[in-house]
Amino acid sequence: MLLGLTLALLVGLLAACSGGSNESSETRVLRIGVLYGGSDNEPYFRQQYTDMYEMMHPNIQFEIVGAINYDDQRFQTSEPGKQPDQPDPYEKMKEMLTGQNPVDVVVFDYNMLRRMTQDNLLTQLDPLVTQDKFDLADYVPTVIEGIKSAGDGNLYALTPTFSSSALFYNKKLFADAGVTPPTDKMEWQDVFNLARQVASGEGENRNFGFSFNRWSSDGFNDTQVYSAALQLKMWDDKGEKMLVNSDEWEGVWSSVASLYKEKVVPTHEFMNQLNQKIGEDGGTDPFYGDMFIKGRVAMTIGDYGYINELKRAADNASKIKDYVPVDWDVVTVPVNPKDPETGGNIYLSQLMGINSKAQNDKDAWEFIKFTNGKDWAKLKSRSVYEMVARKEFLKPIGGLQYNMDAFTTLKPLPPTSSDADNIWRDKPGIWEAQQPGYELFQEVINETKTAREALTEWETRGNAVLEKLKTDPTGGGGGVEVMPMPR
């Protein structure tokens, strides 16, 4: 009886680990295509996504295929002054999906989704979801709606995780100023006006109202953040004509320049002075210039992982001289008044789809179901840097209390152009058309030029560069080497 009971329990356990007794014992290969392969990337991907599934399904063998070998790119050499060959990521992915031995599952970034659906490279998942009654009811709306919007309302991929940003704000600074804190879906101009109200103090005691990121920045880069959120372009989709001389760009430059002139945002000069004083006093800065965590900035845009940094600072406050932890909360990032449901800080970088030419589409769907299922989400919900796509398992980090919905409410911004990456690769010298913007924006801050005058000059100088690139895509200087980075 004991032997029989032991065998019965063992059989049940094996059945559970193998995904069910109806699963075939025949060994099958499931080919997964990723953008960058290589000796470092493949082990990482297996650890994150396939090792557990392979243990539970011993009859499935995974083959990870990289469209571009990162090692080849990293160690590639070229002649002096000559731009190294830069493969087209999308075309390489397409080759991997349509070649003689196509992959079954493809893992890709959101900016490729629309092109893949338009080129009929992916299998529509809606019928499979309905057929298997795969529950997507608790999927984060940001994720599911963002995916469908790139597929004309249809589902061609799923992602188990995503990353997002929010507007962090300091409760104490708002309370001290007697100003109402920010709310979800505030327009950019409203946030700027709020920042003006809460900024206070003079000299080294100045508290700032806003920062476009956690670190001090130059004004031109801030205009790039703001213009991207408004879906503005520097040049057209072919990289042949500058688009900066417009009312919309003038509004961006005028707004950001006024923040600097009114000392609403911290400057490099202020940070240098602060760091110099810390050094003269014989101290060190454990926060590396992060002005929000120091309690000196009322609002800043930060990603989900920033919560962990704030928590660590609070947990170690007793070790830091004169440090008072920030009492903070979050709301959604500022929105474009023309599209208040969309934000610029949602990243869907691990989309999983089934190749329309998959040789093993059944196992491909089973794998996607597993990695996008509730059990997997529950396990991965412990991450402090990424968020799982199932809302049921989105819990505040470390028992903290904050507005979790701020990270999940807005839809991701669609790419401004499906060919944006191609321009930087095909015309590596195009960075020269951007360069005048740095000095010209500083002239706007210094009030030696108006925003429109500076943009008009940028248009002229930028167009001269773009014209030159028609005959020499490198701009005569060999271009700037752009190396792909592994995830």
N, C-alpha and C positions, 0 to 999 in steps of 0.2 A: 504493500500500500504506500509506504514511504517513497519507494522508487517510482511508482506510478505518479504520485503527486509531484515529485521533483521534476519528472519529465514533462508533465502537463504545464507546470509553471515556466519551464525553460522554453517550451514551444511557444507559449503565449508571449514571452519576452522577445523572442526572436521575431515573431510575427509583428510585434509593435515596432521593433527597431528596423524592420525591413519595409515598413510602410503598408503592411497588410499581407495576408496569405495569398491573395489573388495575384500578386505581382510575379511576373515571370522571373525565373532564376537565370535566364540567359543573360550573359554579360553584354551590355550595350555601351556604346561610346556617345557621350554628349559633348559636342564641340561648342565652346563659348568664345565669342569674338570680343576683344577689347581693343581700344585705340592703341595703347602703348604696351607692348610686350617687353620681355627682357628678364635678366637674371634676378633683378630686385622686384619687379612688378608682379611676376607670376606667383611667387610665394605669398606675397601680401594678399593678392586676390583670393587665392585658395584658402588662406586662413580666415578671411573675412566672410566668404560666401559659399565655398564648396566642401570644405573638410567635413563639416557636420552632416551635410546631406549625403556625402559619400559613405560616411560611417553608418548612417541609417539605411542606406540603399547600396549594399556591397556589390550589387550587380551592375551599378552604374560607374563608369570610368569617365572622368572629365579630361578633356583636352583643351587647354587654354591657348588661344591663338591671338597674337598681336598683329594689328594691321600695320603698325610701325614698330620696329625694334628700337627701343630707347637706347640700347647699348650701341647700335650702329650710329645713331644720331650723336650720342655723347662723344664717341671717340673718332668721329669723322674729321678728317683734316682736309684742308683746301689750300690752294696756292695763295700767297700774299695778295691782298686786295681783291680776291675773288670770293663772292658769296657762296657758302656751302649750299649744296642742294637741299631744298626744304620740300619734302613731299607734301602733297595736298591731303590733309587728314580725311576729308570727306571722301575723296576719290579712292583713297586706300581702304576706307571702311567699305565702300561700295564694291571694290574688287573682292574683298573678303566675303561679302555676302552673295556675289554672283559668279564667282570663279568655279573651277571644276570640282572642288571639294568644299562647298559652302559651309559656314558655321550654322549651328542650329539656333543658338541664343546670341544676341548682340547686346553689349552693354555700352551705353553712349551718353553724351551730354545733351542737355535740353536744346542747345542751339542747332543740333542736327536733326531734331525730330521732324520738323515740318518738311524739310527736303527729303527725308527718308520716306515719309508718307506720300509725298507728291511723286516720288520715283517708284512707288509701289514695292518698296523693299521689305515692308513689314506686314505681318499677318494681323488683321483686325482681331482684337481680343474680346470685343463685346459678345459675340456668339458663344465663345468658350466660357466667359463669365456666367452667362445665362444658363448654358447647358449644365455646368457643374454647380450652379447656385453658389458661386464664390462670393462671399459677403464683402462688399465694399462700402457698406453703410457708414462705418466709422472712419473711413479714410479722411484725412485732413482735406477740407474743401480746396485750400490753396493748391494742393498737389494734384488732386483729381481733375479740377477745373483747368489748371494750367496745362496738363497733359492733353485734355480733350480740346482745348482751344487751338493747339498746334495740329490737331488731326481733324479739323472741321467738325468738331462735336463728337468724334468717335475715339475709341480707346485703342491705341496701338502699342502702348508700353505701360509698365508699372515701375515704381521705384520704392524700395523698402525704406529708404532714408532720404532726408533732404536737409539743407542748411538754410538758415534765415537770419535776418537782422532786425533790430528794432531800435526805437529811439529811447535811450536810457535817460532818466532825469533824476536830479538830486532834490528830494523832498524838502530838505532843510533850507536850501537856498531859495526855493520858491516861497516857503513859509516866512522866512526872514524878510523877503521883499514884499510880502503881502500880495503875491501874484498867483492866480489860479494855474495849477500845473497843466501840461499839455494833455490832449485827449487823442484817442484813436482817429486815424484818417484826417488829420489836420493838413491843410495845404501848406506848401513850403513857405509862402509869404507870411502865413499866420505864425509859423514856428519862428521865423526870423523876427517878427514883431514881438513875440513873446520873449525871445532872447534879449532884445533891447531892454525890455522892462526889468529883467532880472539881473542883468550885468551891473556891477557896482564896484566901488573902490578905486584907488589910484595907485600908480607905480607898481611896486612889487606885491602890494596887497590887493591887486585887481582880481576880482572874480568875473569870469567870462560867462556869457549867456549860451554859447553854442560852439560846437566843434564838429566838423564834417566827419571826423574819425577820432580815435583815441589819442593820436599823436599830433604834434604840431605839423602843419602843412604849409605849403606856399599857396597863394591865392589862385594861381592858374589851375593847379590840380583840383582845388575845390570847385572851380567852375566846370571842370570835367565831370565831377560827381553830380553836380546839379543839372547840367545839360543832358547827361545820360538818363537821369530820372525823368526828364521831360521829353525823351526820345528825340533829341536834336542830333544832327550829324555835322561833322566838320567838313566832309566832302561827300560828293555823290557816290553812288554804288560802284562806279567804275574808277573812282579815284582820279577824275579828270577835271573837277571843278569844285572850288571852295564854296561852302554854304553858310559861312559864318556871318556874312553881312546881312543880317535880318533883324526884325523887331524882336523876335524871340531870343536870339543870342544877345542882343543889346540889353534885354531885361535881365538875363542871367549875369552878364558882366557887371551891370550897374548894381544889382542886388548884392553880389558877393563883395564887390569893391567897397560898398557902403558899410558892410559888416567889419571890414578891416579898418576903414577910416574912423569908424565910431568905436573901435576897440571892443567889439562884441565877441570876436573870435581871437584866440591866442595866436601870436605871431612867432616866427623863428627868433626874432630879436628878443622877445620877452623870455622865451625858453632858454636862450643862451645866457641871458642875464641871471635867470633863476639858477641854472646849473652852475654858473660861475660863483654865485653866492654860496651855494651848498658846498662847493669845493673849498672856498676860502674859509668856511666854518669847520672844515675837516670832516664833513659828513658825506654820506652816500645816499643815492636815490634808489630805494628798492623797487620803485615803480617805473623807472626808466623814462621819465618824462610824461607819463600818462596823467593828464591834468584832471580827468573826471574822477579817477580813483583817489586822487589827492583831495577831492572836494572843492576844486577851483573852477570847474566848468559845470554849468547847470544842466546842459543837455548835450548828448553826443550819440552818434550812431555806432552801434557795436553789434557783433554777431553773437550767436547763441552761446558760444564758448566763453564769451566775456563774463558771463554769470559766474563761472567757476573761478575766474581771476578775482572778481569782487568778493566772493566767498572766502577764498584763501587769504586775501588781505584782511578781512574781518576776523578770521580765525586766528591770525597771527598778530593782531593789533597790539597786544601787550608787549611784543618784542620790538615794536617800532616807536621810536621816540616821538612824542607829541602827535601821534597819529590817531585820528578819530574816524572809524569806519563810516562809509557813505550809507546813508539811508536812502535807498533808491527804489524805483519801479520802472516799468517800461510801457510804452504805447507803440502803435505801428509807426513805421518810418513815414515821413511826410509824403504826401501824394500829389500827383499832377491833377489840377482841377478839371482837366479834360477827361481824365480817366481815374476817378477816385477809388476804384476797386482794385487797382493794380499798383504794385510797389516794385522798386528796383533791386531788392536785396533777397530774393528767393532763388536758391540754387538747386536744380535737380540734375545732379551730376552722375547718378548711377541708375539711369533708366534701363530697363530690361525689356527687350522685345523679341519676338520670334521671327526669324528670317522667313520671308515668303517662299523661299526655296529650300527650307530646312529639310534635311533627310530624316531627322528624328524629332518631328514636331510634337509628338505626344509626350516624350520625356522632357522636352523643352518647356511645355506648358506646366507639367508637374513641378519642375524645378522653380519656375517663376511663381507658381502658387505657393510653394513652400517658403521662398524667401520674402514673399509679400504677405504671408499669413500671420495670424495672431501669435502663435508660439514663437516665431522668429522675432517678431516685434517686441514681445515681452522680454526676451533675452537681450536684445540690443538696446532696449530703453535705458540701460545703465550708462550709456555713453554721455559724456558731458560736452561733446563737441558737435555731434549730429543729432538730429531729431528723427524719430521713427514716424512713418507716414500714417500709422493708425493712432487716432486721437485717444483711444482708450488707455494707451500706455504712455501718453505724454504727461509726465508728472514733474513738478518743480524740482530742481536740483537740490539735494541735501536738505529737504524739508523746508526750504524757503517759501515765502509767499510772494508771488508776483503775477502780473497779467500775462499768463501763458498765451492767450489768444493774440497778443500783439505779434507773435511770430508766425501765426497760422492763418490770419484773416485775409491778407492781400494775395492776389494772384501774381505770378511772376511776370516780369516785363518780357514781352516777345523780343527777339533779336531785331535790331534796327535794320539789318540786312543779312540775308543768308550768305552773302559773298564778302562780309566784312573781314573775315580771317584771310580770305584769298588775296585781298588787296595788300595786306601787310606782307604776305609771302611773295606774291608776284612782283610787288614794287617795294622792295626793302628800303629804298631811299625815301619813302613817303614820310618818314619821321621828320624830314627837313621841312615839310610843309606845316608841321605842328609847332616847330621850334619858335617862330616869331611870337607866338602867343604868350610865351613866358615873359619876355621883356615888355611887350606891349601892355599886358595886363598890369604890370608893375607901374607903368606910366599912368594908367587909369587911377591906381591907388594914390600915386603922387600928384594927381590932378594936373599933369602936363598934357594929357589928352583926354577927351571925352570917350566914353565907351564906344560910341559909334565911329568916331575918328580912328580909334585903335583897331576896331573890327574891319573897317574899310581898308586900312593898311595891311592887316593880316590877310585879307582876301587877295589883295594885289600880290603880295610877296608869296603867299601860298600858291596862287595860280601859276606864278612863274616857275615854282618848283615842280608842280604837277605837269606843266608843259614840257619841262626838261625830262621828266621821267618817261615820257612817251617814247623817247629814243634811247634813254639809258635808265632802266628801272632801278639801278643801284644808286642813282644820283651822283655818280662819279667817285664815290668814296668807298665803294664795296659794300655799302649797306651796313646794317646792324645785324649781327648774328642772333637769331632768335631760336633758342634751344627749347625743345619740348620738355616739360617737367612731369615726372611721374606723379600720380595721385598720392 
